[in-house]
Amino acid sequence: MDAAKEEFLKEFGRDYGYSGGPKTIDEIRATEFKRLGGMTYLDHAATTLYSELQMEAIFKDLTANIYGNPHSQSDSSFATSDIVRNARQQVLDYFNASPKDYKCIFTSGATAALKLVGEAFPWSHQSSFVYTIENHNSVLGIREYALEQGAQAYAIDIEDAEHDAFTGNLVSVQATKHQILRRNEVKFLDKDHTGSAYNLFAFPSECNFSGSKFSLELVKIVKEDSIRYSNGSPSFNGRWKVLIDAAKGCVTDPPDLSKFPADFVVISFYKLFGYPTGLGALIVHTDAAKLLKRTYFSGGTVAASIADIDYVKRREGIEELFEDGTIPFLSIASLCHGFKVLNSLTIPAISRHTSSLATYLRNILVALRHANGTSVCTLYGSCSSKTGCFCNPGACAKHLGLSHSDLSRNIEAGHICWDDYDIINGKPTGAVRVSLGYMSTYEDVKKFIDFVATSFVSTRTNARHGLQFCGRSIHFTDIGFESKYSAPGFDLKSITVYPIKSCAGFSMDRWPLGSRGLLHDREWLLQSLTGETLTQKKVPEMSLVRTYIDLSQGILYLYSPRCKERLQITLNSNPCNDKREEISLNGQIYQVQGYDKRVDTWFSAAIGRPCTLLRHISSSHFVSLCERDDVGTCRESRNCLNFPNEAQFLLISEESVSDLNNRLNSTDVGKDIRRTSLQVDPMRFRPNLVISGGRPYAEDEWRNIKIGNKYFRSLGGCNRCQMINFVIDAEEVRKTNEPLATLATYRRVKGKILFGVLLRYECEAEEGKTGDVWLQLEKV
């Protein structure tokens, strides 16, 4: 055992590892999560992992028993009804809820449970929907139902809390309310509302962005109307109902409904024990359930209906009234095996175990410093990995300090959920979340700490290897093109054109240049039937589609190992005129045309999924990128583009690739990958231009470059992603950890891993010249 783990156990050994349970954490990992191998999984807030023994028990159950449709009348149906009844009770027991006071309604997940509450709640123009700013999008969506019925809706920030001096219980809270939203108020003002209005307050038991936990005593505070507002109290009518989004928090701290009698609690079971997915529940108080009104009825929710007259008699049971159609009874039958796992460890032990790891991780990350003493990490809330807001825009904006104008500008710049825009206008658009599960280990956390320390901590040694880029060494001037200097001792070794975005390209000794870069470069793209632009990130098989353009014949040739015949597309022929349309890509609007069924069928077979081929006709405007004057991540000026992500050209240096290969074979990154004779070719990075000569990474320092008599402007380093980890092997594409893992150790700048530089062709320099403009292999 290493010294670091000994120190960890000295401080946290009492809580870590289930020492008093049926299995220790090491035994759990060895017997129930063998499939993890050397993988480190730290995304349990998104979904935790199912146990292999849990799945074996489910499979044994389903293969040993016959479960029929519970809406039928047979022995197998009765057996299913018993299983469902027991499952409902297990869910109520998990929340210490009496079956007299609460009912368990099965849904397709927590989101469906929230939707059910929103659409069935008795809204009126006197109602209010109030929610904490830290709430999931699925909770925010409820306000659409409230606003459509004339109710007011607004978010609040809880700022301070007052506790009883003797009991320590929460007695009141102080909050700040955000803008009050109203819609359709005039429509409902003339309606005569009799009886009391109902209001709904929603909060998460634990924030899925920061891990911050909310006091469950908010249930009592809200119902007693004890929230004090620092910026003026809004007017309320009627009674309060309280909803808890427990999808995140119930994993380690399920709300005790005998102490905190919320009206609605929503959960998803895959958050608890990994399987089944697509199943959740609404735990509803019987009094609150009587207020919910359904419009739609379905099989299972009605006792009787008549087809040709307006008559329906709904079922009286709360569960039956709200569960449309046949419930997923086989998934429900598997719940007992998941609860068995949790009950064997106990929730308090799981909470102590995960908290010990989270506290240790938080302490280490807070202490990490760069060489100049600045903090490496900014932690938001509690220590809780794609960058993002985790569908919690309020918490994201609050913790990152993003104003409404910041958020609007980000959206206008093309930023949407799940994209790759991590920083816009110098501000982060999201965070990196680390979340732990009952099977997480010290070794998992240690690997993440080592990853951060290796990949993000700037040291004086790393600075010499390019972590902090040096200044320009090639003289340039912004006055006149002819006064710019070319770099002596460099050769242009290859020119590569990629006709179809994310498909393979072809290399030539010379090729025409145009206002959009290399002629026909990324002039086509593949789109899914749902309108999604396909790339290698999601469809690695696109790299198997080989291309070649014969300019003399005017034909684009396409080859695939999955297609018996090659495909030919005539360049000067018009695509299907009836398929002309507009698409949006990277925040820009493009005019495109599609092709006939023959072409789309070929590509669908080539990449193994239905798709269509689209050709760029024209753009409604240029790509405008922010102007900066520093080297590294500069994007400036207005580019005329086909379908590349950022720029017309990507330039790679053979010397830089050689330096990377030396590091790949001498460093110890990714120990689970075989490292002997590991080499990458410049084409792994999908460059348009490959140069040789000079020292490694000299291209980082260039502002302008002249190739022959053609002028180009550097737009800064190219941010690399996992596409460079794909290895094409015969008819297969394999994903590895390299070279991105090694690049991350020394080529990270402002959160981006840079390798190669992006260029723009200064075509205005060619104005007045006659004849075609060609780029060819020659001295730089």
Order of alpha helices (4+ residues) and beta strands (2+ residues): alpha-alpha-alpha-alpha-beta-alpha-beta-alpha-alpha-beta-beta-alpha-beta-alpha-beta-beta-beta-alpha-beta-alpha-beta-beta-alpha-alpha-alpha-alpha-alpha-alpha-beta-beta-alpha-alpha-beta-beta-beta-beta-beta-beta-beta-beta-beta-beta-alpha-beta-beta-beta-beta-alpha-beta-beta-beta-beta-beta-alpha-beta-beta-beta
